[in-house]
Every structure is written in structure tokens, then in C-alpha cells.
Amino acid sequence: MDTKNAIAVTPPMGWNSWNTFGCEINEQLIMDVADSLVSSGYLSAGYEYLVIDDGWQAMTRENGRLVPDPKKFPAGMRALADYVHSKGLKFGIYSCAGNKTCAGYPGSFGNEFIDAETFAEWGADFLKFDYCYFPDWADPKIAYQKMGQALRETNRPMCYSICEWGKNQPWKWARNTGAHMWRTTIDMVDKWDSVRWVGFDMQNGLSSYAGPQGWNDPDMLVVGLNNQGFVAEGGCTQHQYVSHFSLWCMLAAPLMIGADIRSIDNFSQRLLQHPDLVAINQDPLGIQANRIIDSWQNDMRRQIWVKPLANGDMAVGGFNLSDQPMLLELATGQLPLNPDGQYQIRRLTLDGSKNRRHSLVHGEQKVQLDAFECAIFLISKKD
Ligand code: GLA
């Protein structure tokens, strides 16, 4: 792999307009978000893509080309991309494999090559490619392949993010279309049941398909929405947002922030920029966590996920998925550990304080968790 120019060597990180703003987007908003990504520390934490989702387009093509809505984007997309680039960020745009986008704007079906050319001329570094209004729901591989080829022919490196909602098991074929990430489920909204279903129920068993340059995408983050914005459906508690973000980090999922980072609460900002969690997500081995426990006991559900890391450590996530506190056993016998081996274990803290490492006692590692709380541990071999 040519690692210098390669795209998505680790899971892509950025911000996307959809979860908060839906189609209510405009050039000033995007410039403000670009400013915040830099001034509030997101870019330094790794969030480099600023992606404009659906709703940027004018309703009709001009000379066969997609054009932005002149009221929302009066200076045009090239100027906006230049602004985004001037901040050290990468610029992302959205289109759809069908005749129309999901919000009813013109889609790229039959215009893949000219659209890819347009996006490249604007300076796009990322394309999210959706699946609404796909004619007759024919085989999507062909359409995604076509856009993949169109992007390659522009000679402009672009992260290709396909959004087929997991309908045709894209994890099995998306990498071959040139995609760097592929949605595995329908849209997630800002409420715990949705996060639980998309993340904790649907992602297990997909780890063998993820890796450098091709990632399973369980949808954009709802952390920090706090029941505001386009996908608000009740919101989540702090513990639920932490469990959501921690799982996405363990899954080596793309981390696309959906909240309005100009006004996000401090807790969510710290969570999104948590250096240890982001490091687990960005680990160069690029292994997606596997679930080793999913159990119900006395009406309480718990899960344990394990992610091997490049330095030989192992990240272990214990999740309480119930609305009551529990004592969660770490099931060391089921972790890929040598039963006679000597290990150290450290629980990550949220406030940045350092928990001390201590010796792992096989069979007796337990942690008290509040309702919906999780604990992420790093386990390393004792030298
Ligand atoms: C679909 C996608 C969402 C978003 C909207 C835009 O629902 O899955 O992520 O892009 O379309 O209309």
C-alpha cells in the first residue's frame, strides 16, 4: 500500500451536515463549521473531512451539470471548497446513485462521469453516494462500480463513501467498487433504541470485512445532538452517548460528527476528542472489534467487545445495555489471553485522569456499571 497517498488508511473522521441541519444548509453555516472544526480542536483530534450532505443542489442541472442552489451557496462550491481547504480541512460532497437524492434533488444516475468530474473540479476530497430512487432497485453494485470508476478517472483522490444502507450486504462487494466506507444499516436517529439496534445489534459478524482503506459504516454519530436537529427523536443520556461513541471507536467505524459543534456541550466535545478512545478507533492495525459476549441475565443485557491493537495491547469494552446498574464480569476466560499469562489492565477515564494499571486477575475482573454505562479497558502483557 502506498501509505503516503492512500485514502482512509484508518477510519475517516469528520463532520457531516445531515444529523443537525438536514437540507437547511448554506455557505455561511459551512464556513462557520469549518472555523469551529479548527478553533475548537476537532481538526487536531483527527476530524479532517467537512462533508456537505443532501440539500446543496439546485433543482435542475445546467448544461448537464449539477449546480448548487444559488440562494444557499451564492459564491459556488469551488469558492467554498477553497475556504475549507484554507483551514487545512478536506471537503466532502453528497450525491445519489438514483435519479433523485433522498431529499428529492437531482441524482447522479446516468451522469456519474460528468458529476465526478464536477466534484473533482470543485476540489472535493470525499463523496457520499446515496441509494434513493435507484431505478427498479436493480443491482446496485453496477452503479457503485460506475461511480467508483468515474472518481478514479478524475485522478483526484477522493474518499468514496457509499450509502446503500446494508440492503445488499455491501461489506461483501463495496471494497471492489473502490469504496472506502459503506453504510451497513438504515439511518440512525438520536435515541437509544436506534443506537442500540444499529450498533450493538447489527454490527457483530462484520469485522472480517473491515480494514485499512475499507470500513463498515454504522452511520454518523449522534453524540451531542441532545435531542436537537434533524434526527432528534428524544435524545440520549450521557452514559448512552459515551457507550455509543466507545462502541464506534471499538468498531473502527468512521467517526462523522453530526452535532452542531458551534454550540455543542462541553461533555460531548470532550468525549468526541477523547484521545484514548480516538486512538483505539485510529489504531493502525484497523481491526474491527468482535463481540464475545451478548447475554441476558435477570432482564439485564450486557455485551463485551474486543479489539486487538497494533502495539499488542487489547481494548476490551464492557457495556451495560440495561436501565439498571449491574456488576459486569469481564469474562477473562473468553478473552484471547493466555490463561497462565501475566497481564496488566487499565480502565480509561473520561476526564483525562490516568487510572493506574493493575495486574489482571484471571476470572475475577468485575466492574460496577450504572444503567447504560460502559467501561473500556486496555489490557497489556506484563514485561
Ligand atoms: C439517506 C441517508 C442519510 C442522508 C439522507 C439525505 O437517508 O441514509 O444519511 O444522507 O439520505 O437525504
Residues whose N, C-alpha, C, O or C-beta is under 5 A from the ligand:
A	BS01	GLA	W18 D53 D54 C102 A103 C163 D187
